[in-house]
Amino acid sequence: MTTAASITTHYEHFLSLLTRDAHGPARTPAAADSRDTVHARYGERVDPSGGTQPIVLTRDEWIRNQIDLTLALDRLLTEDDVVVSAVPYELSFIGAEVDRVIEMVGASVISVGTSGTICPMPRLLGLIEQYEVTALVCSPRFAAELAGLAESLGKRPQDTAIRRIICVGEVSSAERLDRIGTTWAARTCALYGTPTAPTVAVTCEQGALHLCDHRLRAEVRGGWRGELLLDGIPTGEAVELCPADHRCDCGSTSPVLVPLGSMTSAVRGPDGLVTALDVERIVFGHGRLAPHFVCVLRDDTFHVTCAVPDPRAVDVGALRRAVRGGIGEALGVEAEVTVVGVQDWSTATS
């Protein structure tokens, strides 16, 4: 593990950048206020209509996001780790942030992105073996599909050196993360951000996500479960935000946040908001499923695609009916369920 002293030094250096101008002297309060309008990083996000909207972070915002992520990953990685970063880079913040943070922790990083052009998945499997990669930063879907590809090539994901998978960029239930961890024989955890704030909540030793409340003011529209507002601005993301008096077993006083996915992927059920994550929790109550999962909301019906390792070993029709019935009974919403073999996954979800 990187020493506490070295991380503290980095932290203090970062914070000093926030109080100095480009030439070095300390900033006055007025100068600090003016710097808040300086744009440092440009990105884009997709709005509910499918169009793109620009996002700009100031340098101060960009650095503070990195600080929080650095302190979180310093508890998960060491200087001996070799980390693959398979996250988006184009017009997003997460790829650049993850790269910088891994370097700050002192680990080695292999940046492969998600485009699949220069480094498609088969080549990545070769890099994982060649360089004895110990950690993977990616979406849950990417981790599941990479494992499926390895198995189709006669390899065993659990035989790699990967010991930790850090999931970003996609909401996932604890049940699915556990399934991914079993497949890779690795420990899994998640981080949470939005398109406009790359680091919103970070994981603790208990696996809970804690809001970075020292710099973000978070509220939920309509109570404790609903749309997340950051500093009063709607994010389009659904979350649960635990009450202030709820205490995590890790001892942190920062509120626990549970990401639920996009508001566009949620409907009103008999008991309130129902999200794709709620559906996912029901689906992965079935132990025979592989960690592959896609859930799309169309016309107020959840269209679920999941997979089994070997469709010859299970009654696929009975499993499909059981999953569909479980969703309806538990959540009171309509669902259409498709179950395929892992070997047919890419065709079923393309």
PyMOL commands that set and color helices and strands:
alter all, ss='L'
color gray80, all
select helices_A, chain A and resi 4-17+29-35+59-73+94-105+121-130+140-152+157-159+174-184+263-265+276-283+311-313+316-331+342-348
alter helices_A, ss='H'
color red, helices_A
select strands_A, chain A and resi 39-46+52-58+82-86+108-111+135-138+164-167+187-190+192-194+197-203+209-211+218-221+225-230+233-241+257-262+266-269+272-275+293-298+301-308+334-341
alter strands_A, ss='S'
color yellow, strands_A
deselect
rebuild
show_as cartoon
